[in-house]
Amino acid sequence: MERQVLVVGYDGAALTDIAGPADVFAGANRACAADPARDGGGTPDGYRVRLAAVGGGFEVTGGLRMEAEDLREVSGGVDTVLVVGGFTFADAARDAELRHHLRRVAAGARRVASVCTGAFVLAATGLLDGARATTHWAYCDRLAAEHPSVDVVPDAIYVRHGRLVTSAGVTAGIDLALALVEQDHDAALARLVARWMVVFLQRPGGQSQFSVRSRVPPVREPGLRAVLDAVTDDPAAGWTVEEMARRAAMSPRHFARVFPRRVGVSPARYVERVRVEAAATALESGDEGLDVVARRTGFGSAETLRRAFLRVLGVTPGGYRDRFRTTGAA
């Protein structure tokens, strides 16, 4: 049986949100074709990816034009509905015709999913009411504020709630599609596709692993900006409040008041997050022991490193390093 995946887009949709999942499903098809006996000797279920939008073709990021079916004419036979994200998600969410036909098609589908800010479009249809969901880390607070009936999970790469599956931003659509492949087939097939695409089968950690410095609100004060950059450049240095205040040309007392207001976290918490990020990079790129990684990134000991990882990422350093095992679809 061929599983039909209907990818729903709109003007301004992100090309990666479309191409990433489509490549995963295409990879699953190639793997199944190469080994038709892998599902007990029968012909494995494949995927047919269809692209649809209200009115047909639409423009994606980069000004590329995508050919697509008219969503208004799509009827039965859809197994999975996948709504993509894009910077124009708010306009898409306000499109009454898109919402109507999305609800109509989703009603007959086995499961409904979104990538990135596509969660806002799903939420606007009411399909996420009462459900746990996620979106791009930069928009989680907005999703929670605009749709209080949705239980937003800000640090997840993807969230499954019954037949609903939502993912974090952009490339997390690949993680989501791999999880769907594992659900439909098994971890071995999903692992094969992940290896072919040179991606994690299960990405270690959550969204909080992504660039601490990039998540800091814009800081006007040159002194504070210099401190933030210095900590990022040398996380293992002895970053006390006194030393950071000296760098910022402020008194320690004034610095301790200003820093949380401008950055959103205390100086100690910021240093910890930067050190966790540096340690995560070391764990990904090398095979040094945890004690060595801890000393190199300012934690001093493997136990201190472990506690910080659990606090910041919700995963142990060993768990972070342990990948290509399963998407966690089960």
C-alpha positions in Angstrom: 0.0 0.0 0.0 1.4 3.4 -1.0 1.2 6.0 1.7 0.3 9.4 0.4 2.0 12.4 2.1 0.4 15.7 1.3 2.8 18.5 1.9 0.8 21.8 2.3 2.6 25.0 1.4 1.8 28.7 0.7 3.6 31.8 -0.7 6.7 32.4 1.3 7.0 28.8 2.7 10.5 27.6 3.5 12.0 25.4 0.8 14.0 23.3 3.4 10.7 22.5 5.2 9.5 20.9 2.0 12.7 19.4 0.6 14.0 17.9 3.9 11.0 15.6 4.6 10.5 14.9 0.9 14.1 13.6 0.7 13.5 11.4 3.8 10.5 9.7 2.2 12.3 9.3 -1.1 15.2 7.7 0.7 12.8 5.3 2.4 11.4 4.4 -1.0 14.9 3.7 -2.4 15.9 1.6 0.6 12.7 -0.5 0.3 13.2 -1.0 -3.4 16.7 -2.2 -2.8 15.6 -4.7 -0.3 11.9 -5.7 -0.9 12.2 -8.7 1.5 12.9 -6.5 4.5 9.2 -6.5 5.5 8.8 -10.2 5.8 9.1 -11.0 2.2 6.3 -8.8 0.9 6.4 -5.5 -0.9 7.2 -2.8 1.6 4.9 0.2 1.9 6.3 3.2 0.0 5.5 6.9 0.0 4.1 9.2 -2.6 4.8 12.8 -1.7 2.3 15.4 -3.1 2.6 19.1 -2.8 -0.5 21.3 -2.5 -1.5 24.9 -1.9 -4.7 26.9 -2.3 -4.7 27.8 -5.9 -1.9 25.5 -6.9 1.7 26.7 -7.5 3.3 29.0 -5.1 6.6 30.8 -4.4 9.0 29.6 -1.7 12.0 31.2 0.0 14.7 32.3 -2.5 12.0 33.3 -5.1 11.7 29.8 -6.5 8.4 28.7 -7.9 6.9 25.4 -6.9 4.4 23.5 -9.0 1.6 22.1 -6.8 -1.9 20.7 -6.7 -4.7 22.9 -5.8 -5.5 22.1 -2.2 -9.2 22.9 -2.9 -9.4 19.9 -5.2 -7.6 17.4 -3.0 -9.9 14.7 -1.8 -9.5 11.3 -0.1 -6.6 8.9 0.1 -4.2 11.1 2.1 -2.3 9.2 4.8 -0.3 12.1 6.2 -0.8 15.8 6.0 2.3 17.9 6.6 2.1 21.7 6.9 5.4 23.5 6.4 6.6 26.7 7.9 8.0 30.0 6.6 8.3 33.6 7.6 4.8 34.3 6.1 3.2 31.8 8.5 1.0 34.5 10.0 -0.6 35.4 6.7 -1.1 31.7 6.0 -2.8 31.2 9.4 -5.2 34.0 8.6 -6.2 32.5 5.3 -9.7 31.3 5.9 -9.7 29.2 2.7 -6.4 27.5 3.6 -7.8 26.7 7.1 -11.0 25.3 5.8 -9.4 22.9 3.3 -6.7 21.9 5.7 -9.3 20.9 8.2 -11.2 19.0 5.5 -8.2 17.1 4.3 -6.9 16.5 7.8 -10.2 15.0 8.9 -9.6 11.9 6.7 -5.9 11.5 7.3 -4.2 9.0 9.6 -1.9 11.7 11.0 -1.3 15.4 10.7 2.1 17.1 11.1 3.8 20.4 10.9 7.4 21.6 10.4 8.6 24.8 12.1 6.1 27.6 12.1 3.6 25.4 10.2 2.4 24.8 13.8 0.8 28.2 13.8 -1.2 27.3 10.7 -2.4 24.0 12.4 -3.2 25.9 15.6 -5.3 28.4 13.6 -7.5 25.5 12.4 -8.1 24.3 15.9 -6.4 21.0 15.2 -3.9 21.6 18.0 -6.4 22.5 20.7 -5.6 20.6 23.9 -2.5 19.0 22.3 1.2 19.1 23.1 3.1 20.8 20.3 6.3 22.6 19.4 7.7 25.0 16.8 10.9 26.9 16.1 12.6 27.9 19.3 12.3 31.6 18.4 8.5 31.4 18.1 7.5 29.1 21.0 6.6 31.9 23.3 4.5 33.5 20.6 2.7 30.2 19.8 1.9 29.8 23.5 0.6 33.4 23.8 -1.5 33.3 20.6 -2.9 29.8 21.2 -3.2 29.2 25.0 -5.2 26.0 24.3 -1.9 24.5 22.9 0.5 22.9 25.4 3.8 24.3 23.9 6.9 22.2 24.5 9.7 24.7 23.8 12.8 22.5 24.0 11.6 19.5 21.9 12.9 18.6 18.4 9.5 17.1 17.7 6.4 16.3 19.7 4.0 13.5 19.1 0.5 13.8 20.6 -1.9 11.1 19.3 -2.1 11.5 15.5 -0.5 15.0 15.7 3.2 15.5 15.2 4.9 18.9 15.3 8.6 19.7 14.9 11.0 22.5 15.7 12.5 24.7 13.1 13.7 24.1 9.6 16.0 21.0 9.5 14.0 19.5 12.4 11.5 18.5 9.6 14.1 15.9 8.7 14.0 14.5 12.3 10.2 14.5 12.2 10.1 12.6 8.8 12.7 10.0 10.1 10.5 9.4 13.1 7.5 8.9 10.8 9.5 6.4 8.7 10.4 4.5 11.9 6.8 4.5 13.0 5.7 3.1 9.7 8.5 0.6 9.2 11.3 0.2 11.8 14.4 1.9 13.2 16.7 0.0 10.8 15.1 1.6 7.8 15.1 5.1 9.4 18.8 4.6 10.4 19.7 3.7 6.8 18.0 6.8 5.5 19.7 9.0 8.1 23.1 7.6 7.3 22.5 8.2 3.6 21.5 11.8 4.3 24.4 12.2 6.8 22.2 13.3 9.6 21.5 12.2 13.2 18.9 9.5 13.5 18.1 11.0 16.9 19.5 14.4 17.4 21.1 14.7 20.8 19.5 17.2 23.2 16.7 19.6 22.5 16.4 23.0 20.8 18.2 24.5 23.8 21.5 23.2 22.4 21.5 25.8 19.6 23.8 28.8 19.9 23.5 30.5 23.3 25.0 33.7 21.9 22.5 33.8 19.1 19.5 33.6 21.5 20.6 36.6 23.6 18.4 39.6 22.9 20.1 42.6 21.2 22.4 44.3 23.7 23.1 48.0 23.1 25.8 48.5 25.7 29.3 48.0 24.1 30.7 46.7 27.4 28.1 44.0 27.8 28.5 42.9 24.2 32.2 42.6 24.7 31.6 40.4 27.8 29.2 38.2 26.0 31.6 37.7 23.1 34.6 37.1 25.4 32.8 34.4 27.3 31.8 32.7 24.0 35.4 32.9 22.8 36.9 31.5 26.0 34.3 29.6 28.1 36.9 27.9 30.2 38.3 31.2 31.7 37.5 32.1 35.3 34.4 34.1 34.7 33.4 35.6 38.0 31.0 38.5 38.3 34.0 40.7 39.3 36.0 39.8 36.2 33.0 40.2 33.8 32.2 43.6 35.4 35.8 44.7 34.9 35.5 43.8 31.2 32.3 45.7 30.9 33.8 48.7 32.8 31.0 48.5 35.4 31.0 48.0 39.1 30.2 44.4 40.1 27.0 45.5 41.8 25.7 47.5 38.8 26.8 44.7 36.4 24.9 42.1 38.5 21.7 44.3 38.2 22.1 45.2 34.5 23.1 41.8 33.1 19.9 39.9 33.8 17.7 42.7 32.5 19.6 42.9 29.2 20.5 39.3 28.6 17.6 37.5 30.3 19.6 35.3 32.6 22.1 35.8 35.4 25.8 36.0 34.6 26.4 32.6 36.1 23.6 31.0 34.1 24.9 32.6 30.9 28.5 31.2 31.5 27.1 27.8 32.3 25.1 27.7 29.0 28.1 28.8 27.0 30.2 26.2 28.6 27.6 23.5 27.9 27.5 24.5 24.3 31.3 24.3 24.1 31.3 20.9 25.7 28.6 19.7 23.4 30.7 20.7 20.4 33.7 18.8 21.9 31.6 15.7 22.4 30.3 15.8 18.9 33.6 16.3 17.2 36.0 14.2 19.3 36.4 11.1 21.5 38.1 12.6 24.5 37.0 11.5 28.0 34.4 13.4 29.9 37.0 14.5 32.4 39.1 16.1 29.7 36.1 17.8 28.1 35.0 19.1 31.5 38.4 20.6 32.2 38.7 22.1 28.7 35.3 23.8 28.9 35.6 25.2 32.4 33.6 22.6 34.4 36.5 21.1 36.3 35.0 17.6 36.7 32.9 15.2 34.8 30.3 15.2 37.6 29.9 19.0 37.3 29.6 18.7 33.5 26.9 16.0 33.9 24.9 18.1 36.3 25.1 21.1 34.0 24.1 19.1 30.9 21.0 17.7 32.8 20.1 21.3 33.9 20.5 22.9 30.5 19.8 20.2 27.9 17.9 17.6 29.9 20.4 14.9 28.8 23.7 13.5 30.1 26.9 14.1 28.3 27.0 10.4 27.5 23.5 10.5 26.2 24.4 13.5 24.1 27.2 11.6 22.5 25.1 8.5 21.9 23.4 8.9 18.6 22.4 7.0 15.5 20.4 4.6 17.6 16.7 5.5 17.3 14.5 8.5 16.6 12.6 7.7 19.8 9.4 7.2 17.7 8.2 4.5 20.0 
